[in-house]
Amino acid sequence: MILDKRWRNRNQFRLLVLVVLTIAYLPGSSQNFKKIEKRASQNYDEGNFVEARDQFLILFDAEWNKNVSASYLASCYLELDKPIKSYEVLSQITEPDPVNSYLMILTNYYLENFEEADRLLENFKDTAGFDIQSLSAKIAMAEKKYASNTGIMLQNFGSEINSEDLEYSAVMYNGHNQLLFTTRKEEGGSVTDVDGMAFEDIYFTELDSMNNWKKPIPFNVEAKEKRSHDATVQFFHSKNEMILYHDGQLYSSTLKDGVWSKDHNLDLHDETGSDTHCFITSDEKTIFFASDYLSDGEHLDLFVSHKEEDSEWSEPHPLNIFNTDLDEDSPFLANDSTFYFSSNGHNSMGGYDVFKSTYDRVKEEWGAPENMGYPVNTVAEDIYYTTDGKLAYLSSNRLGGYGSLDLYRVFLFNRVKVQGILVSLYRNFH
């Protein structure tokens, strides 16, 4: 799939559906629908699920190769984080084939209907080669983790910030009251990337006196171009410097005379590849970053580099205790030296899950990654976790949001202590 590597769904179950559909189905015979189907299949194979969805919807409504069109359309909706839409499509199929049956199991899983997914899985006759054992294990794990709620509270940022498009990677700008975030918001424009979605852009918002987020405004940086991906990463050095992402590379930007100017690329390695996210420690001597340069673009891994005497970064060292053959991204080191990152591997519940690890100073090594559990993690994508004190930010496309990725505040407590004097307001008017 040709997707921007800042945000790409790499769920192995969905990719398997893509392979089965590509191999199993051939275009139909009617000339007009055949052309639509050919374009739709090509868009699907290239990861442009927006265009593919619209084209397969035409075919589905016209009942053209209905089982086939339903499979593609439902899969597009799942890729675009619309499991309810997928359910609506698949519910109209009276005689589902194995692909549609599998997609219905997967859809119920993403809708958190675990009992129904289990029931469908028990009766599923697999003739297409799906990895039923892995999906069954995912469902069982999700049921267990959802039942052991940690008591942490999450709050959606609300409709002033979140939309049907993608909003993610919140970065604190001035304490907890001001922040930047990344969005792929259409805003009625026609400029889109190869995946059919708008390019990434950076927005600024802040809390008002009522603790509500104000309407976000564009955050202009010198490197911004009309057809480019520009995204938030990290502030450091007393908020006068920040790291941003621009079309596959991380670069430093400095605030000079009220303008954020592009300084230089971080140049973390000699090889080509995409560096998607990073975290620089407060002493600016260590950087953790995510990159696909050692996997030839196949998947993201985590690396660490140290500042040398000549102010250049040392040769990156892969953090193998965290890395898998799937994606690891969004590294973050908290003030208490807890390391957070998101991964599709490590037996995650859904797509990306948030994991944490603590450093053993005696052994001088990181501990095994620990899944943060529900409700931080869900069967959806949960990523870009950052924390400061008892408050954290998270990006997630979980149920109950406004569309795709939404921004959430995470309150790392479930009780509030209230102190004061109780005064009776009762008066005897008799």
Secondary structure, 3 states (H helix, E strand, C coil): CCCCCCCCCCCHHHHHHHHHHHHHCCCCCCHHHHHHHHHHHHHHHCCCHHHHHHHHHHHHHCCCCHHHHHHHHHHHHHHCCCHHHHHHHHCCCCCCCHHHHHHHHHHHHHCCCHHHHHHHHHCCCCCCCCCHHHHHHHHHHHHHHHHCCCCCEEEECCCCCCCCCEEEEEEECCCCCEEEEEEECCCCCCCECCCCCECCEEEEEEECCCCCECCCEECCCCCCCCCCCEEEEEEECCCCEEEEEECCEEEEEEEECCEEEEEEECCCCCCCCCEEEEEECCCCCEEEEEECCCCCCCCCEEEEEEECCCCCECCCEECCCCCCCCCEEEEEECCCCEEEEEECCCCCCCCCEEEEEEEECCCCEECCCEECCCCCCCCCCEEEEEEECCEEEEEECCCCCCCCCEEEEEECCCCCCCCCCCCCCCCCCC
